Amino acid sequence: MAALPVVPRPPSLIARRWPGPSGAARPLVLAALTVAAVVGASTLTVVRPGLGWLVAALAATAALGTATVVRSRPQTAPPTPATPPTATTAAATVRPDATGASGRAAQVVWAAATVALVGVGTVRAAGWLFVLCLLGAAVTGTLAVTGGRSPLGMLLAATLPPAATVRALPWAVRGLRDTRPAGSGIGVGRVLTSLTVSAGLLLLFGLLFASADAVFADLVTGLLPDISVPGVTGWMFRLLLIGGGLLGAAYLVSRPPDLEGLRPGPSRPAHRLEWTLPLVLLDALFAAFVLVQLAVLFGGAGHVLRTSGLTYAQYARSGFWQLLAVTGLTLLVIAVAARRAPKATRTDRLLVRALLGALTALSLVIVASALYRMQVYADAYGATRLRLVVATVELWLGLLFVLVGVAVVRLRATWLPRLVIGTAVLALLGLALVNPDRLIADRNVDRYLETGRLDVGYVSGLSADAVPALARLPEPVRICALNRLATDLPRDGLWATNVGRERARRELDRIPVTGPASHCFGLRYQ
């Protein structure tokens, strides 16, 4: 009885989209990742952001750049001319643009954005701003190593780094076992030996020089991590965490996943009446709302005072929630209309541009209204972090509406998801550039000089970035505003060096910030 032919199983979705490096990790890549992990574990400061975060980000970028250039050695021999390429050999072909981005340029842009966001902690002392920048850096860093430009590809890219760390372990083990990979010129053991000898020599001669000079000893103390049980435990934890993350990222950049084809299939175009009638009614509703509510949208302080039961808080918050609702609705309608509306004829394309363009323009009116409401709110009650962040979000959403309008005119929006993230990163960097805590303090100090009203308790809780602005206050209000900041401003080590805190120390050194605290209670809510 003849044996049935064995039918090979088709490769899975992961094998087709993300086969991973086919060879072993190169010794140079493993050495670069090790050095970057040690640098990151030694320089990161947990309590206060500073120079160490920027140094760690630069070291990680250099290590991943090494992994991008030094590709893994493929284990599968190239197919002979007589043998057609199989799925395995096809998967072993490295696609430089497999990230779904426009080649290496997009990777460089996302990597530069990641370093810039992390570097905010070196310039600004506001911890809340640094947390927002770290969240943004996590997004841009993921896009730098995975890519993806469609919404589905970007969402899937966010799930890849944890899985990549697990999948990278066998890849790294193969590199460690391959003591002398072909064509590498040096084995892993020799690389590790060289790193160990280098560390030993630096430690030995560094301690000798430190014992010979006190200034050099202070420098060495700042460079070395805390040599204690809690310090060593924390250092080892950071080393494992950073090393695992870098290993997964190197695995991704060595063989990026193919996220280009992760797009929903083309849908059946709707009948013209199916999408035209809802959009016409929605445009009419928006237009009626804007025309009838002009006094509400742009009435300002006079409208608040004339309207019974309406406070400044309600006046501003209503505009903001209107903006959020309009934003979600508009983007949803545009996304559905872009997929379902027919564009085969000139009439269809003209209707799409007219109806969606009108919806976008009316939404921009709501954006302007919400920004004006927030301005009235800040003038009445002073500037705060929340109000500044809300205004920044409103400006960003307004820019999104402009981009949506461009997409409507061009009837193409493949670039829009990347610009959504890119503009959000620019908004964060712009917020860091204007120095938000100092801007808030300046606004409140100007308001105090004009009206005599100041929430001393709030401005004293700002970060050290606000010290130069609060120094403009007259006595005794200045002592009340700066006393807490001066108390909570210890000296930084080398890796916690921060431009904002250094500037605040120089300002506090030239003005008195001590005095009786009894008179501060009456000034807390003037």
N, C-alpha and C positions, 0 to 999 in steps of 0.2 A: 504494500500500500504506500503510495507516494506521500511524502510529507508536505503538508500545506506550507506555502511560502509565508515567511514572517513579515508582516507589514509593520514597518517602523511607526512608532507613535509620533504624531506631530509635536513640535516643541510647544511648551506652555507659553502663556502670555509674558511671564517674567523672563523666560529664556529668550524670547524674541525681542522684547523691549529693553531688557536690562540683563544681558548675559554676564556682565562684569569682566574684569581682566582675565585673560585666558592663561597667563603665565604666573610667575612668582614675583613678589615685590622686589624691586631692585634694592641693593644695599644702600645706595646713595639716598633713595627715598626714605628708607627706614631710619637712616642716620639723621636726615633732615627733620623727620617727624619727631624723633627722640629729642633732638636739640630744642625744637620749638616747644615741645611739651615741658621740658625742664625750665626753659625761659619763662613760659607762661605760669607754671606753678610757683616760680620764685619771685615773679614781679607783680602778680595780681594782688591788689589790695581789696579786702572784702568790706571794710568799714567805710573808707572814703575813696572815691574815684580819683585817679591821678595818672601820672606818667606811665606807671606799670601796665595799665590797660592798653595804651597805645603801643608800647614795646611788645607786649604779647601779641597784639593784632598784627603788627608788622612781621614778627617771627613766624606766626602761623601762615600769613600770606606768602612769605618766602618759601616755606616748606611745601605748601600746596602748589606754588608755582614750579618748584622742582619736580613734584609728582606729575604735573601737567606736561613738562618737557621730557622727562625721563620716562618713557612708556615702558610697561611691563614686557618682558620677553615672551612672545607667544610660544606655547608648547606644541601647537599643532603645525605640522609642516605644511607649506603652501601646496596647493593641488598642482599636479602635473598637467600639462596641456591635454593629455588624453583622459584625465579624470575631471568630470564636471564638479564645480564647487558645491559642497553640501551645505546644509544649514549651519553645521559647526564651523566650517571654514569661512562661511559668509559672516557669521557672528564675530569671528576673530578679526575682521577688518575694522580698523579704527576709523570712525567717522568724526572728523574734527567738529562738524557742526551738528552733531547728534543731540545737543542740548535743546534744540528748537530755537536757539537764539541766533543772532547774526554772527556766527563764528566766534573767534577768540575776543573780538572787540567787546561784545556784550559781557563776557566773563570778566574782562578787565574793568569795565564800567561798574558792574555790581560789586566786584572786589574793592575798588576804590571807594565806592559808597559805604561799604562795610567798615573800612578803616577810618573814613571820615566820621561816621557815626560813633564809633568807639572812641575816637580821638576827642570827642566833645568833653569827655570826663577829664581830660588834661587841661582844658581851657576854662570850663565853667564848673562852679562849685555846687550848683543846684542838683541835689540828688534826684529829685523827681524828673528833671529833664534828662538826666543820664539814664534812668530806667526806661523812659520812652525811646531814647536813642538805642539802647541795647535791644529792645524789642524790634525796632526797625532793622538793626544790624543782623538779627537772627533771620529775618525775611530775606534781606539782600544777600547775606552769606549763603543761604540755601539756594537762591537763584544762581549765585556765582558757581556753585559746584554741581548743580543739577540742571538748571535751565528751565525751559518751558515758557511759551509765550501765549498759549491759549489758557482760558480760565481753568479748564479741566487739568491741563498739564501743570499749572502752578499749584493747584490744590494737591495733586498727586506728589509733586516735588516736595511738599512739606512733610510727607510721611516717609520719605526715603532715607534721610540721615540716620535715624535710629536703626533701621534695617541694614543700612550699609555698614554700620559698626560691627554688627554680628556677622555679616557676610565677609567682612574684611579679615576676620581672624584667621581662617585657613589660608588666605592669600598672604598674610604676613608670616604665618608659620612656614609656608613653602619657601618664602624668601630667607628665613632664618636657617632652614635645613640645607638649602642650596649654598654650601659654604663658598663656592667659587663659580658663580653663574657665568655661562659662556659670554665672552665679549665684555664683561664688566671690569676685568683687570684686577679686582680685589674682592675678597670674600667678606661676609658679614662679620665673622669672628675678628678679622683684622680691623674692620671699621670700629667695632665695639672696643677692641683693645686700644686703638688710637684715641678714642674719646675718653676712656678711663685714664690713660696715661696723661692726657692733656688736663683733665680735671684735677688729677693728683698734683701735677706740677704747679698749676695755678694756685691750688690751695696751699701748698707748701711755701712757695715763694711769696704768696700774698700774706700769709701769717707772719713771715719773717719781716717783710716790709712794714706791716702794721705795727709790729713791736718796735720798729725803729723810728716811726714818725706818728705823732698823735693825729695829725690831720688826715694822713692816709688811713689810719686805723678807723676814723669815723666814716670815711668813704667805704672801706671794706665792710664795716658793720652794716651800712645801709644796703650794700649789694647782697650780702648773704642773708638767707632766710633765718627765721627764729630757730635756734638750736635748743629746743625743749620738747618734752613729750607732746603737749598740745600743738606746738608749732610743727614738729615733724609729722604728726598725725594729719594735720590740716594740709601740709605740703604734699604728703602722699595721696590724700584724697583728691586734691587739685590735679596732681600729676596723672592719676588714673582717669579722671574725668576729661581733662584736656587731651590726653593721649588717645583715649578712645574716640573722642569726637574728631580729632585730626586724622586718625586712621580711617574712619568711615568716610571723611571728606576726600582723603587721598584715593580711596577706592573708587569714589564717584568720578573724580576728575581724571583718573587713569583710564576709565572706560565709561563715559557718561551714558545715562539711559536715553533712549530714543522716545522723547515726549512729543515729537512733531505731529504724529498722526492721531493724537488723542483729542479728537474733535467730534462733536455730534454730527451725524450724517445729515445730508440735505433733507429738509422737510418739504412736504407738498405745499406749493404756494396756495395761499388762501384766495378766495374770490374777492374782488375789489370791494364789494359792499361789506364783507365780513370784517375788514380791518379799517375801512374808511369811516364808517358810521361811528364806531366807538371813539376814534381819534377826533372826529369833528365835534362830538358831544363833549369830550374831555377838554378840547381847546376852548369851546364855548364856556364851559364851567370855569376854567382858569381865567379867561378874559373877564367874565362877570365878577369873579371874586376880586380881581385886581382893580377893576373900575369902581366897584361899590365900596371896597375897603381901602381906598386911597387915604382917607383920613385916619384909618386905623394903622395902616402900614407906615405912614410918614407924618403922623400927627405930632410926634415928639412929646416934650414935657407938657405942653399946653393941653394936649389930648388926655394925658394921664390925669392931670389935675381936674379937668372938666368931667371926666367919666367917673361916676360914683362906683366905689368898690374896686377900682383898678389900681394896683400898685405897680411900681417900677419893676419889681421882680416878675409879676405876671405879664407885664408888657413885653419884657425881653424874652422870657422863657417861651411864651406863646409863639413868637416869631421863630425861635430856634426849632421847636418841635414841628412847626409848619415846614420849615426847611428840610428836616430829616424825612418827613412824610413825602414831601414833594420829590425829594431826591430819589428815594427808593421807588416811588411810583413811576417817575420819569424814566429812570434807568431800566426798570422792568418793561415798561411799554416799548421803549426803543429797542431793547433786546428782542422782544417777541415780534415787533413789527419788522425788524431787520431780517428775521428768519422767515416770517410767513408772508410778508407783503410781496406781491409780484413786482418785478422790475424789468420785465421783458420789453415793455413799450415806453415811449417817451412820456406818455400821460401818467403811467404808473410811477415812474421815477420822479416826475414833477409833484405828484401828490405826496409821496413819501417825504420829499424835501420840505414841502410847504407845511404839512401837518406836524411832522416831528420838529421842524425848525421853530414853528410857532410855540409848541409846547416847551422847547428848550428856552426860548426867549422869555416866556412868561415865568418860567422857573427862575431865571436870573433876576427878575423883579423881586421875587420872594427872597432871594439871597441878599439883595441890596437892602430890603426891608429889615431882615434879621440883623444885618450888620449895624444898621442905624439904631435899632432897638438896643443892641448891646452897648453901643456908644452912649446912649442916653442913660442906661443902667450904670455904666462905669462912672459917668459924670456925676450921678446922684450919690452913689455909695462908695466910690473909689475903685481902683483897679485891684484885681486879685488874680491868682494863678488860674483858677477855674474860668474866669471871664476871658482871660487872655487866650487860653487854650480853645475855648468855644469860638472866639473870634477867628483864631487860626484855622480851625476846622471849617468854619463857614467860608473863609477865603479859599480854602482848598476845594471845597465842594463847588464854589463858583467857578474855579478854574476847570473842574471836571465838566461842568455844563458847557463851557466854551469848547473843550475838546470834543464833547458829544456833538455840539453843533457842527464842528469841522467834519466829524465822521458822518453826520447826516448829509452834509453837502456833497461829500465825496462818495457816499454810499459804500464805504469801506471802513471797518473798525478792527481789523486784525492787529493793529498796533496799539489799540486802546488799553487792553489789560496791562501791558508793560508800562504805559504812561501813567496809569492809575497809581501803580506802586512807585514809579519814578517821581511823580509829583508829590506823593506823600513823603518820600525821603527828602525832597527839596524843601518841603514845608517844615520838616523837623530841623534840617540844617539851617533854614532861615530863622526859625525860632531860636536856635542856639546862637546864631550870628547877632541877633538884636539883644542878646543877654536879657532874658525875660525877667529875672528877679530884680535886676537893676532898673529895667524899664518900669516895672510895677512900683518900685520904690520912688523913682523919679516922678511918676504920675501922682503918687500920694503925697510926696513932699510939695510939689507944685500946688496941689489942692489945699494943703495945710497953709501954705504961705498966702493963698488967696482967701480962704474961708475960715481958717483956724480950726478945722475939723480933721482929725487923724485917728485911725485905729492903731494905737501904739502897740497893742498886744499882737496884732497881725503882722505889722512890718518888722517887729523884732524877731518874729519866727521865720523870716526869709533867710536865704543862704548868705554866705559871705560875699556873693556877687553884689548884694545890695548895699554894702558898707559905704562905698564912695558916694552914693546918692543920699543915704541917711546922714552922712557927715554934714550935709548942707542945712540940717535942721538947727534952729537956735536952741540955746540952753534954756531950761533944763530938759526939754523934750529929747534932745540928742542923746543925753546920757541914758534916758529911759529906753530909747530905741536900740542903742548900741551895747548896753551893758550885757545883755544876754548873748549877743553875738560874740563879744569879746571873751566871754567865759567859755563858750563852746567852740573855740578856735585854737586847738592845740597845735604844736609844731608838727609838721609832716616829715616823714622820712624821705629817702630818695625816690622810691617808687610811688609814693603818695603825693609827689610834687604836683601842685595845681596852681595855675596862673591866677584864678580868681581868689583863692585863699591867700596867695602871696601878696596880691595887690591890697587885699583887705588888711593884712598885717601891717603893711607899710602905712596905710591910712590910719589905723588905730594907734600906731606908734607916735604919731604927730599930734593927736588930739586926746584930751582927757576923757575917759569913759567910766570913771568911778565917781560915785557921789551918793547922797542919801536916797534910799528907795522909797521913803514915805510919800514924797510928792508925786510919784509915778502912778499911784492908784487913781488919782483924779484925772489923769491924762489918758487913761486907757481907751476911752471911747468918746473922744471929743468930736 
